[in-house]
């Protein structure tokens, strides 16, 4: 990619819309659920699965369940998307509140 095409690709990347959200990780074998939030909901599953596969995820009980039951027993679900937030502070605060709501509703553990 050279010249104008590269500039256009960089500009499009910078202007992309990032959507935050609340997500759930579920273990079918144990019935456990974990709920978390992330400012870019499109990227969090890849990050979670990578840290779990590497054995470096900071949430010990999630990592232990992953090791005990295996990757095939886990699923990822977007519970809610948070679009059009004017500032990152407002978005982060709203995401924390939404995640707390979903944890209570699902009786889930935090991620």
Number of C-alpha atoms within 10 A of each C-alpha: 7 6 7 9 10 11 12 11 12 11 11 11 10 9 9 8 11 15 16 25 26 26 23 25 22 19 21 13 13 12 9 16 21 21 25 23 26 21 18 15 18 13 12 18 18 10 10 16 16 13 14 19 14 10 14 12 18 11 13 12 13 21 18 14 17 19 13 12 14 14 14 10 15 19 13 17 12 16 15 17 18 19 12 11 14 8 8 11 10 11 20 18 10 17 22 16 14 20 24 18 14 21 19 12 9 13 13 19 19 17 19
